[in-house]
């Protein structure tokens, strides 16, 4: 495992790419309505990234992935592939995952959206629990803490709300590469003694 420590110049470039990815999520929110296809959402995001932001949608072609963003609806955990026949319906929940490559640095983020206004209580609680677990994990981040603490905080909170953590996927470092070490597990697991460091 090789964890790349970034200097302040690199962090600024990563931050810019992350800001662009976040802007895509802000832009697309008004389009998340019953009746739109996931393919239309993908195309709107693709055009925004390439034409307005003058950036590159990093998922397009990555390991053969055929689309510019990942759209995961309801029980699809992540990396969902858009389709013209996949139409959003009232009550759906949908995750849109955007990774932008700008100036040779990656920015990667995602957001859950509610489709329409008739969302089940359980769906709302699921999304809120995932979001709060993220914020709880972010709140403990500082130099000197062990890597496993991130997953520990997430798992404890998620399970306290009677949900479970999907163990097949994880968070990750980012920079000049789309996926970098360390892998960030969302449950408590051995971390090889890794301590978080500045950068």
PyMOL commands that place a pseudoatom at each C-alpha (Angstrom):
pseudoatom trace, name=CA, resn=UNK, resi=1, chain=A, elem=C, hetatm=0, pos=[0.000, 0.000, 0.000]
pseudoatom trace, name=CA, resn=UNK, resi=2, chain=A, elem=C, hetatm=0, pos=[1.385, 3.389, -0.994]
pseudoatom trace, name=CA, resn=UNK, resi=3, chain=A, elem=C, hetatm=0, pos=[-0.422, 6.390, 0.454]
pseudoatom trace, name=CA, resn=UNK, resi=4, chain=A, elem=C, hetatm=0, pos=[0.516, 9.554, -1.455]
pseudoatom trace, name=CA, resn=UNK, resi=5, chain=A, elem=C, hetatm=0, pos=[0.844, 12.632, 0.757]
pseudoatom trace, name=CA, resn=UNK, resi=6, chain=A, elem=C, hetatm=0, pos=[-0.274, 15.773, -1.092]
pseudoatom trace, name=CA, resn=UNK, resi=7, chain=A, elem=C, hetatm=0, pos=[1.215, 19.248, -0.812]
pseudoatom trace, name=CA, resn=UNK, resi=8, chain=A, elem=C, hetatm=0, pos=[-0.932, 22.380, -0.566]
pseudoatom trace, name=CA, resn=UNK, resi=9, chain=A, elem=C, hetatm=0, pos=[-0.719, 23.039, -4.330]
pseudoatom trace, name=CA, resn=UNK, resi=10, chain=A, elem=C, hetatm=0, pos=[-1.995, 19.531, -5.118]
pseudoatom trace, name=CA, resn=UNK, resi=11, chain=A, elem=C, hetatm=0, pos=[-4.751, 19.843, -2.509]
pseudoatom trace, name=CA, resn=UNK, resi=12, chain=A, elem=C, hetatm=0, pos=[-5.933, 23.092, -4.173]
pseudoatom trace, name=CA, resn=UNK, resi=13, chain=A, elem=C, hetatm=0, pos=[-6.168, 21.294, -7.526]
pseudoatom trace, name=CA, resn=UNK, resi=14, chain=A, elem=C, hetatm=0, pos=[-8.067, 18.362, -5.983]
pseudoatom trace, name=CA, resn=UNK, resi=15, chain=A, elem=C, hetatm=0, pos=[-10.353, 20.861, -4.258]
pseudoatom trace, name=CA, resn=UNK, resi=16, chain=A, elem=C, hetatm=0, pos=[-11.114, 22.578, -7.591]
pseudoatom trace, name=CA, resn=UNK, resi=17, chain=A, elem=C, hetatm=0, pos=[-12.029, 19.231, -9.201]
pseudoatom trace, name=CA, resn=UNK, resi=18, chain=A, elem=C, hetatm=0, pos=[-14.213, 18.365, -6.208]
pseudoatom trace, name=CA, resn=UNK, resi=19, chain=A, elem=C, hetatm=0, pos=[-15.965, 21.742, -6.465]
pseudoatom trace, name=CA, resn=UNK, resi=20, chain=A, elem=C, hetatm=0, pos=[-16.735, 21.031, -10.128]
pseudoatom trace, name=CA, resn=UNK, resi=21, chain=A, elem=C, hetatm=0, pos=[-18.149, 17.597, -9.259]
pseudoatom trace, name=CA, resn=UNK, resi=22, chain=A, elem=C, hetatm=0, pos=[-20.306, 19.157, -6.523]
pseudoatom trace, name=CA, resn=UNK, resi=23, chain=A, elem=C, hetatm=0, pos=[-21.582, 21.792, -8.982]
pseudoatom trace, name=CA, resn=UNK, resi=24, chain=A, elem=C, hetatm=0, pos=[-22.816, 19.005, -11.262]
pseudoatom trace, name=CA, resn=UNK, resi=25, chain=A, elem=C, hetatm=0, pos=[-24.891, 17.615, -8.382]
pseudoatom trace, name=CA, resn=UNK, resi=26, chain=A, elem=C, hetatm=0, pos=[-26.320, 21.068, -7.644]
pseudoatom trace, name=CA, resn=UNK, resi=27, chain=A, elem=C, hetatm=0, pos=[-27.146, 21.606, -11.324]
pseudoatom trace, name=CA, resn=UNK, resi=28, chain=A, elem=C, hetatm=0, pos=[-28.876, 18.231, -11.838]
pseudoatom trace, name=CA, resn=UNK, resi=29, chain=A, elem=C, hetatm=0, pos=[-31.157, 18.487, -8.790]
pseudoatom trace, name=CA, resn=UNK, resi=30, chain=A, elem=C, hetatm=0, pos=[-33.883, 20.377, -10.698]
pseudoatom trace, name=CA, resn=UNK, resi=31, chain=A, elem=C, hetatm=0, pos=[-34.068, 17.568, -13.277]
pseudoatom trace, name=CA, resn=UNK, resi=32, chain=A, elem=C, hetatm=0, pos=[-34.669, 14.741, -10.765]
pseudoatom trace, name=CA, resn=UNK, resi=33, chain=A, elem=C, hetatm=0, pos=[-38.400, 14.406, -11.397]
pseudoatom trace, name=CA, resn=UNK, resi=34, chain=A, elem=C, hetatm=0, pos=[-40.811, 11.563, -12.109]
pseudoatom trace, name=CA, resn=UNK, resi=35, chain=A, elem=C, hetatm=0, pos=[-40.783, 10.702, -15.825]
pseudoatom trace, name=CA, resn=UNK, resi=36, chain=A, elem=C, hetatm=0, pos=[-37.151, 11.478, -16.656]
pseudoatom trace, name=CA, resn=UNK, resi=37, chain=A, elem=C, hetatm=0, pos=[-34.942, 8.599, -17.772]
pseudoatom trace, name=CA, resn=UNK, resi=38, chain=A, elem=C, hetatm=0, pos=[-31.612, 7.905, -16.126]
pseudoatom trace, name=CA, resn=UNK, resi=39, chain=A, elem=C, hetatm=0, pos=[-30.087, 8.213, -19.621]
pseudoatom trace, name=CA, resn=UNK, resi=40, chain=A, elem=C, hetatm=0, pos=[-31.371, 11.805, -19.919]
pseudoatom trace, name=CA, resn=UNK, resi=41, chain=A, elem=C, hetatm=0, pos=[-29.805, 12.606, -16.538]
pseudoatom trace, name=CA, resn=UNK, resi=42, chain=A, elem=C, hetatm=0, pos=[-26.496, 11.117, -17.690]
pseudoatom trace, name=CA, resn=UNK, resi=43, chain=A, elem=C, hetatm=0, pos=[-26.588, 13.166, -20.908]
pseudoatom trace, name=CA, resn=UNK, resi=44, chain=A, elem=C, hetatm=0, pos=[-27.379, 16.434, -19.101]
pseudoatom trace, name=CA, resn=UNK, resi=45, chain=A, elem=C, hetatm=0, pos=[-24.469, 15.842, -16.713]
pseudoatom trace, name=CA, resn=UNK, resi=46, chain=A, elem=C, hetatm=0, pos=[-22.135, 14.849, -19.564]
pseudoatom trace, name=CA, resn=UNK, resi=47, chain=A, elem=C, hetatm=0, pos=[-22.899, 18.044, -21.484]
pseudoatom trace, name=CA, resn=UNK, resi=48, chain=A, elem=C, hetatm=0, pos=[-22.494, 20.191, -18.382]
pseudoatom trace, name=CA, resn=UNK, resi=49, chain=A, elem=C, hetatm=0, pos=[-19.110, 18.655, -17.491]
pseudoatom trace, name=CA, resn=UNK, resi=50, chain=A, elem=C, hetatm=0, pos=[-17.705, 18.777, -21.012]
pseudoatom trace, name=CA, resn=UNK, resi=51, chain=A, elem=C, hetatm=0, pos=[-19.232, 21.971, -22.422]
pseudoatom trace, name=CA, resn=UNK, resi=52, chain=A, elem=C, hetatm=0, pos=[-19.742, 24.265, -19.410]
pseudoatom trace, name=CA, resn=UNK, resi=53, chain=A, elem=C, hetatm=0, pos=[-16.968, 23.095, -17.073]
pseudoatom trace, name=CA, resn=UNK, resi=54, chain=A, elem=C, hetatm=0, pos=[-14.529, 22.140, -19.853]
pseudoatom trace, name=CA, resn=UNK, resi=55, chain=A, elem=C, hetatm=0, pos=[-13.632, 19.056, -17.800]
pseudoatom trace, name=CA, resn=UNK, resi=56, chain=A, elem=C, hetatm=0, pos=[-13.755, 15.309, -18.370]
pseudoatom trace, name=CA, resn=UNK, resi=57, chain=A, elem=C, hetatm=0, pos=[-16.321, 12.889, -16.909]
pseudoatom trace, name=CA, resn=UNK, resi=58, chain=A, elem=C, hetatm=0, pos=[-13.869, 10.444, -15.356]
pseudoatom trace, name=CA, resn=UNK, resi=59, chain=A, elem=C, hetatm=0, pos=[-16.115, 7.367, -15.296]
pseudoatom trace, name=CA, resn=UNK, resi=60, chain=A, elem=C, hetatm=0, pos=[-16.642, 7.400, -19.072]
pseudoatom trace, name=CA, resn=UNK, resi=61, chain=A, elem=C, hetatm=0, pos=[-14.477, 4.568, -20.365]
pseudoatom trace, name=CA, resn=UNK, resi=62, chain=A, elem=C, hetatm=0, pos=[-12.938, 3.856, -16.943]
pseudoatom trace, name=CA, resn=UNK, resi=63, chain=A, elem=C, hetatm=0, pos=[-12.408, 0.070, -16.857]
pseudoatom trace, name=CA, resn=UNK, resi=64, chain=A, elem=C, hetatm=0, pos=[-14.957, -0.118, -19.678]
pseudoatom trace, name=CA, resn=UNK, resi=65, chain=A, elem=C, hetatm=0, pos=[-17.693, 1.842, -17.830]
pseudoatom trace, name=CA, resn=UNK, resi=66, chain=A, elem=C, hetatm=0, pos=[-20.013, 3.145, -20.583]
pseudoatom trace, name=CA, resn=UNK, resi=67, chain=A, elem=C, hetatm=0, pos=[-21.456, 6.330, -19.022]
pseudoatom trace, name=CA, resn=UNK, resi=68, chain=A, elem=C, hetatm=0, pos=[-20.366, 9.729, -17.719]
pseudoatom trace, name=CA, resn=UNK, resi=69, chain=A, elem=C, hetatm=0, pos=[-21.890, 9.363, -14.240]
pseudoatom trace, name=CA, resn=UNK, resi=70, chain=A, elem=C, hetatm=0, pos=[-23.168, 6.524, -12.065]
pseudoatom trace, name=CA, resn=UNK, resi=71, chain=A, elem=C, hetatm=0, pos=[-26.904, 6.542, -11.322]
pseudoatom trace, name=CA, resn=UNK, resi=72, chain=A, elem=C, hetatm=0, pos=[-28.030, 4.030, -8.704]
pseudoatom trace, name=CA, resn=UNK, resi=73, chain=A, elem=C, hetatm=0, pos=[-31.757, 3.781, -8.079]
pseudoatom trace, name=CA, resn=UNK, resi=74, chain=A, elem=C, hetatm=0, pos=[-33.454, 2.267, -5.016]
pseudoatom trace, name=CA, resn=UNK, resi=75, chain=A, elem=C, hetatm=0, pos=[-31.779, -1.086, -4.201]
pseudoatom trace, name=CA, resn=UNK, resi=76, chain=A, elem=C, hetatm=0, pos=[-28.791, -0.615, -6.532]
pseudoatom trace, name=CA, resn=UNK, resi=77, chain=A, elem=C, hetatm=0, pos=[-25.917, -0.003, -4.111]
pseudoatom trace, name=CA, resn=UNK, resi=78, chain=A, elem=C, hetatm=0, pos=[-23.575, 1.908, -6.432]
pseudoatom trace, name=CA, resn=UNK, resi=79, chain=A, elem=C, hetatm=0, pos=[-22.112, 2.200, -9.946]
pseudoatom trace, name=CA, resn=UNK, resi=80, chain=A, elem=C, hetatm=0, pos=[-25.537, 1.959, -11.629]
pseudoatom trace, name=CA, resn=UNK, resi=81, chain=A, elem=C, hetatm=0, pos=[-25.549, 2.352, -15.418]
pseudoatom trace, name=CA, resn=UNK, resi=82, chain=A, elem=C, hetatm=0, pos=[-28.085, 4.732, -16.962]
pseudoatom trace, name=CA, resn=UNK, resi=83, chain=A, elem=C, hetatm=0, pos=[-30.574, 3.504, -19.540]
pseudoatom trace, name=CA, resn=UNK, resi=84, chain=A, elem=C, hetatm=0, pos=[-33.208, 5.212, -21.702]
pseudoatom trace, name=CA, resn=UNK, resi=85, chain=A, elem=C, hetatm=0, pos=[-35.817, 2.697, -20.506]
pseudoatom trace, name=CA, resn=UNK, resi=86, chain=A, elem=C, hetatm=0, pos=[-35.072, 3.297, -16.811]
pseudoatom trace, name=CA, resn=UNK, resi=87, chain=A, elem=C, hetatm=0, pos=[-37.606, 5.989, -15.903]
pseudoatom trace, name=CA, resn=UNK, resi=88, chain=A, elem=C, hetatm=0, pos=[-37.683, 7.667, -12.477]
pseudoatom trace, name=CA, resn=UNK, resi=89, chain=A, elem=C, hetatm=0, pos=[-40.956, 7.237, -10.601]
pseudoatom trace, name=CA, resn=UNK, resi=90, chain=A, elem=C, hetatm=0, pos=[-42.580, 9.032, -7.697]
pseudoatom trace, name=CA, resn=UNK, resi=91, chain=A, elem=C, hetatm=0, pos=[-41.087, 7.658, -4.457]
pseudoatom trace, name=CA, resn=UNK, resi=92, chain=A, elem=C, hetatm=0, pos=[-37.759, 6.477, -5.911]
pseudoatom trace, name=CA, resn=UNK, resi=93, chain=A, elem=C, hetatm=0, pos=[-34.499, 7.340, -4.224]
pseudoatom trace, name=CA, resn=UNK, resi=94, chain=A, elem=C, hetatm=0, pos=[-31.515, 7.789, -6.510]
pseudoatom trace, name=CA, resn=UNK, resi=95, chain=A, elem=C, hetatm=0, pos=[-27.800, 8.252, -5.937]
pseudoatom trace, name=CA, resn=UNK, resi=96, chain=A, elem=C, hetatm=0, pos=[-25.851, 10.226, -8.501]
pseudoatom trace, name=CA, resn=UNK, resi=97, chain=A, elem=C, hetatm=0, pos=[-22.092, 9.711, -8.361]
pseudoatom trace, name=CA, resn=UNK, resi=98, chain=A, elem=C, hetatm=0, pos=[-19.956, 12.229, -10.268]
pseudoatom trace, name=CA, resn=UNK, resi=99, chain=A, elem=C, hetatm=0, pos=[-16.212, 12.113, -10.826]
pseudoatom trace, name=CA, resn=UNK, resi=100, chain=A, elem=C, hetatm=0, pos=[-14.606, 14.961, -12.731]
pseudoatom trace, name=CA, resn=UNK, resi=101, chain=A, elem=C, hetatm=0, pos=[-11.065, 15.080, -14.128]
pseudoatom trace, name=CA, resn=UNK, resi=102, chain=A, elem=C, hetatm=0, pos=[-9.812, 18.660, -14.362]
pseudoatom trace, name=CA, resn=UNK, resi=103, chain=A, elem=C, hetatm=0, pos=[-6.236, 19.871, -14.764]
pseudoatom trace, name=CA, resn=UNK, resi=104, chain=A, elem=C, hetatm=0, pos=[-4.999, 16.259, -14.238]
pseudoatom trace, name=CA, resn=UNK, resi=105, chain=A, elem=C, hetatm=0, pos=[-6.679, 15.907, -10.812]
pseudoatom trace, name=CA, resn=UNK, resi=106, chain=A, elem=C, hetatm=0, pos=[-9.817, 14.007, -9.864]
pseudoatom trace, name=CA, resn=UNK, resi=107, chain=A, elem=C, hetatm=0, pos=[-12.807, 15.122, -7.828]
pseudoatom trace, name=CA, resn=UNK, resi=108, chain=A, elem=C, hetatm=0, pos=[-15.330, 12.477, -6.751]
pseudoatom trace, name=CA, resn=UNK, resi=109, chain=A, elem=C, hetatm=0, pos=[-18.608, 12.910, -4.897]
pseudoatom trace, name=CA, resn=UNK, resi=110, chain=A, elem=C, hetatm=0, pos=[-22.182, 11.663, -4.829]
pseudoatom trace, name=CA, resn=UNK, resi=111, chain=A, elem=C, hetatm=0, pos=[-25.569, 12.654, -3.476]
pseudoatom trace, name=CA, resn=UNK, resi=112, chain=A, elem=C, hetatm=0, pos=[-28.896, 10.978, -2.782]
pseudoatom trace, name=CA, resn=UNK, resi=113, chain=A, elem=C, hetatm=0, pos=[-32.019, 12.522, -4.299]
pseudoatom trace, name=CA, resn=UNK, resi=114, chain=A, elem=C, hetatm=0, pos=[-35.712, 11.934, -3.616]
pseudoatom trace, name=CA, resn=UNK, resi=115, chain=A, elem=C, hetatm=0, pos=[-37.939, 11.623, -6.694]
pseudoatom trace, name=CA, resn=UNK, resi=116, chain=A, elem=C, hetatm=0, pos=[-41.190, 13.493, -6.134]
pseudoatom trace, name=CA, resn=UNK, resi=117, chain=A, elem=C, hetatm=0, pos=[-42.657, 14.133, -2.695]
pseudoatom trace, name=CA, resn=UNK, resi=118, chain=A, elem=C, hetatm=0, pos=[-44.114, 10.751, -1.744]
pseudoatom trace, name=CA, resn=UNK, resi=119, chain=A, elem=C, hetatm=0, pos=[-41.010, 9.161, -0.203]
pseudoatom trace, name=CA, resn=UNK, resi=120, chain=A, elem=C, hetatm=0, pos=[-41.444, 6.363, 2.322]
pseudoatom trace, name=CA, resn=UNK, resi=121, chain=A, elem=C, hetatm=0, pos=[-40.359, 7.000, 5.899]
pseudoatom trace, name=CA, resn=UNK, resi=122, chain=A, elem=C, hetatm=0, pos=[-37.865, 4.128, 5.656]
pseudoatom trace, name=CA, resn=UNK, resi=123, chain=A, elem=C, hetatm=0, pos=[-36.279, 5.524, 2.470]
pseudoatom trace, name=CA, resn=UNK, resi=124, chain=A, elem=C, hetatm=0, pos=[-35.933, 8.952, 4.083]
pseudoatom trace, name=CA, resn=UNK, resi=125, chain=A, elem=C, hetatm=0, pos=[-34.381, 7.408, 7.192]
pseudoatom trace, name=CA, resn=UNK, resi=126, chain=A, elem=C, hetatm=0, pos=[-31.966, 5.335, 5.094]
pseudoatom trace, name=CA, resn=UNK, resi=127, chain=A, elem=C, hetatm=0, pos=[-30.704, 8.428, 3.253]
pseudoatom trace, name=CA, resn=UNK, resi=128, chain=A, elem=C, hetatm=0, pos=[-30.501, 10.528, 6.413]
pseudoatom trace, name=CA, resn=UNK, resi=129, chain=A, elem=C, hetatm=0, pos=[-28.604, 7.764, 8.244]
pseudoatom trace, name=CA, resn=UNK, resi=130, chain=A, elem=C, hetatm=0, pos=[-26.063, 7.439, 5.418]
pseudoatom trace, name=CA, resn=UNK, resi=131, chain=A, elem=C, hetatm=0, pos=[-25.576, 11.217, 5.310]
pseudoatom trace, name=CA, resn=UNK, resi=132, chain=A, elem=C, hetatm=0, pos=[-25.212, 11.541, 9.094]
pseudoatom trace, name=CA, resn=UNK, resi=133, chain=A, elem=C, hetatm=0, pos=[-22.738, 8.656, 9.214]
pseudoatom trace, name=CA, resn=UNK, resi=134, chain=A, elem=C, hetatm=0, pos=[-20.616, 10.525, 6.641]
pseudoatom trace, name=CA, resn=UNK, resi=135, chain=A, elem=C, hetatm=0, pos=[-20.697, 13.732, 8.697]
pseudoatom trace, name=CA, resn=UNK, resi=136, chain=A, elem=C, hetatm=0, pos=[-19.849, 11.849, 11.896]
pseudoatom trace, name=CA, resn=UNK, resi=137, chain=A, elem=C, hetatm=0, pos=[-16.839, 10.269, 10.170]
pseudoatom trace, name=CA, resn=UNK, resi=138, chain=A, elem=C, hetatm=0, pos=[-15.678, 13.615, 8.753]
pseudoatom trace, name=CA, resn=UNK, resi=139, chain=A, elem=C, hetatm=0, pos=[-15.941, 15.209, 12.213]
pseudoatom trace, name=CA, resn=UNK, resi=140, chain=A, elem=C, hetatm=0, pos=[-13.254, 12.911, 13.674]
pseudoatom trace, name=CA, resn=UNK, resi=141, chain=A, elem=C, hetatm=0, pos=[-10.706, 13.398, 10.868]
pseudoatom trace, name=CA, resn=UNK, resi=142, chain=A, elem=C, hetatm=0, pos=[-7.395, 14.902, 11.947]
pseudoatom trace, name=CA, resn=UNK, resi=143, chain=A, elem=C, hetatm=0, pos=[-3.731, 14.001, 11.784]
pseudoatom trace, name=CA, resn=UNK, resi=144, chain=A, elem=C, hetatm=0, pos=[-2.759, 11.205, 14.174]
pseudoatom trace, name=CA, resn=UNK, resi=145, chain=A, elem=C, hetatm=0, pos=[-5.975, 9.174, 14.261]
pseudoatom trace, name=CA, resn=UNK, resi=146, chain=A, elem=C, hetatm=0, pos=[-5.981, 5.558, 13.194]
pseudoatom trace, name=CA, resn=UNK, resi=147, chain=A, elem=C, hetatm=0, pos=[-7.589, 4.785, 9.833]
pseudoatom trace, name=CA, resn=UNK, resi=148, chain=A, elem=C, hetatm=0, pos=[-9.945, 2.132, 11.291]
pseudoatom trace, name=CA, resn=UNK, resi=149, chain=A, elem=C, hetatm=0, pos=[-11.678, 4.782, 13.413]
pseudoatom trace, name=CA, resn=UNK, resi=150, chain=A, elem=C, hetatm=0, pos=[-13.493, 6.071, 10.304]
pseudoatom trace, name=CA, resn=UNK, resi=151, chain=A, elem=C, hetatm=0, pos=[-15.219, 2.738, 9.688]
pseudoatom trace, name=CA, resn=UNK, resi=152, chain=A, elem=C, hetatm=0, pos=[-15.836, 2.257, 13.396]
pseudoatom trace, name=CA, resn=UNK, resi=153, chain=A, elem=C, hetatm=0, pos=[-17.746, 5.562, 13.653]
pseudoatom trace, name=CA, resn=UNK, resi=154, chain=A, elem=C, hetatm=0, pos=[-19.794, 4.826, 10.509]
pseudoatom trace, name=CA, resn=UNK, resi=155, chain=A, elem=C, hetatm=0, pos=[-20.687, 1.265, 11.502]
pseudoatom trace, name=CA, resn=UNK, resi=156, chain=A, elem=C, hetatm=0, pos=[-21.655, 2.213, 15.057]
pseudoatom trace, name=CA, resn=UNK, resi=157, chain=A, elem=C, hetatm=0, pos=[-24.016, 4.961, 13.885]
pseudoatom trace, name=CA, resn=UNK, resi=158, chain=A, elem=C, hetatm=0, pos=[-25.551, 2.991, 10.997]
pseudoatom trace, name=CA, resn=UNK, resi=159, chain=A, elem=C, hetatm=0, pos=[-26.228, -0.070, 13.168]
pseudoatom trace, name=CA, resn=UNK, resi=160, chain=A, elem=C, hetatm=0, pos=[-27.705, 2.133, 15.933]
pseudoatom trace, name=CA, resn=UNK, resi=161, chain=A, elem=C, hetatm=0, pos=[-30.389, 3.070, 13.378]
pseudoatom trace, name=CA, resn=UNK, resi=162, chain=A, elem=C, hetatm=0, pos=[-31.055, -0.624, 12.520]
pseudoatom trace, name=CA, resn=UNK, resi=163, chain=A, elem=C, hetatm=0, pos=[-29.373, -0.490, 9.127]
pseudoatom trace, name=CA, resn=UNK, resi=164, chain=A, elem=C, hetatm=0, pos=[-26.275, -2.370, 8.009]
pseudoatom trace, name=CA, resn=UNK, resi=165, chain=A, elem=C, hetatm=0, pos=[-23.109, -1.456, 6.138]
pseudoatom trace, name=CA, resn=UNK, resi=166, chain=A, elem=C, hetatm=0, pos=[-22.487, -2.878, 2.656]
pseudoatom trace, name=CA, resn=UNK, resi=167, chain=A, elem=C, hetatm=0, pos=[-19.011, -4.395, 2.937]
pseudoatom trace, name=CA, resn=UNK, resi=168, chain=A, elem=C, hetatm=0, pos=[-18.330, -4.969, -0.785]
pseudoatom trace, name=CA, resn=UNK, resi=169, chain=A, elem=C, hetatm=0, pos=[-17.452, -1.327, -1.493]
pseudoatom trace, name=CA, resn=UNK, resi=170, chain=A, elem=C, hetatm=0, pos=[-15.351, 1.317, 0.202]
pseudoatom trace, name=CA, resn=UNK, resi=171, chain=A, elem=C, hetatm=0, pos=[-14.195, 4.895, 0.048]
pseudoatom trace, name=CA, resn=UNK, resi=172, chain=A, elem=C, hetatm=0, pos=[-10.743, 5.739, -1.264]
pseudoatom trace, name=CA, resn=UNK, resi=173, chain=A, elem=C, hetatm=0, pos=[-8.004, 8.284, -1.624]
pseudoatom trace, name=CA, resn=UNK, resi=174, chain=A, elem=C, hetatm=0, pos=[-7.939, 10.539, -4.671]
pseudoatom trace, name=CA, resn=UNK, resi=175, chain=A, elem=C, hetatm=0, pos=[-5.522, 12.826, -6.518]
pseudoatom trace, name=CA, resn=UNK, resi=176, chain=A, elem=C, hetatm=0, pos=[-3.838, 12.310, -9.881]
pseudoatom trace, name=CA, resn=UNK, resi=177, chain=A, elem=C, hetatm=0, pos=[-5.419, 8.839, -9.817]
pseudoatom trace, name=CA, resn=UNK, resi=178, chain=A, elem=C, hetatm=0, pos=[-9.147, 8.088, -9.687]
pseudoatom trace, name=CA, resn=UNK, resi=179, chain=A, elem=C, hetatm=0, pos=[-8.674, 5.560, -6.856]
pseudoatom trace, name=CA, resn=UNK, resi=180, chain=A, elem=C, hetatm=0, pos=[-5.713, 5.783, -4.494]
pseudoatom trace, name=CA, resn=UNK, resi=181, chain=A, elem=C, hetatm=0, pos=[-4.767, 4.232, -1.175]
pseudoatom trace, name=CA, resn=UNK, resi=182, chain=A, elem=C, hetatm=0, pos=[-5.900, 4.126, 1.480]
pseudoatom trace, name=CA, resn=UNK, resi=183, chain=A, elem=C, hetatm=0, pos=[-9.146, 2.259, 1.037]
pseudoatom trace, name=CA, resn=UNK, resi=184, chain=A, elem=C, hetatm=0, pos=[-11.687, 3.595, 3.536]
pseudoatom trace, name=CA, resn=UNK, resi=185, chain=A, elem=C, hetatm=0, pos=[-13.856, 0.780, 4.853]
pseudoatom trace, name=CA, resn=UNK, resi=186, chain=A, elem=C, hetatm=0, pos=[-17.253, 1.692, 6.272]
pseudoatom trace, name=CA, resn=UNK, resi=187, chain=A, elem=C, hetatm=0, pos=[-16.991, -0.792, 9.124]
pseudoatom trace, name=CA, resn=UNK, resi=188, chain=A, elem=C, hetatm=0, pos=[-14.381, -1.503, 11.772]
pseudoatom trace, name=CA, resn=UNK, resi=189, chain=A, elem=C, hetatm=0, pos=[-11.561, -3.619, 10.350]
pseudoatom trace, name=CA, resn=UNK, resi=190, chain=A, elem=C, hetatm=0, pos=[-7.814, -4.020, 10.791]
pseudoatom trace, name=CA, resn=UNK, resi=191, chain=A, elem=C, hetatm=0, pos=[-6.011, -1.025, 9.261]
pseudoatom trace, name=CA, resn=UNK, resi=192, chain=A, elem=C, hetatm=0, pos=[-2.358, -2.186, 9.324]
pseudoatom trace, name=CA, resn=UNK, resi=193, chain=A, elem=C, hetatm=0, pos=[-1.624, 0.458, 11.949]
pseudoatom trace, name=CA, resn=UNK, resi=194, chain=A, elem=C, hetatm=0, pos=[-2.107, 3.352, 9.499]
pseudoatom trace, name=CA, resn=UNK, resi=195, chain=A, elem=C, hetatm=0, pos=[-2.244, 6.791, 11.080]
pseudoatom trace, name=CA, resn=UNK, resi=196, chain=A, elem=C, hetatm=0, pos=[-3.705, 9.730, 9.177]
pseudoatom trace, name=CA, resn=UNK, resi=197, chain=A, elem=C, hetatm=0, pos=[-1.085, 12.375, 8.345]
pseudoatom trace, name=CA, resn=UNK, resi=198, chain=A, elem=C, hetatm=0, pos=[-1.278, 15.981, 7.155]
pseudoatom trace, name=CA, resn=UNK, resi=199, chain=A, elem=C, hetatm=0, pos=[-1.732, 15.994, 3.376]
for i in range(1, 199): cmd.bond("trace and resi %d" % i, "trace and resi %d" % (i + 1))
show_as sticks, trace
zoom trace
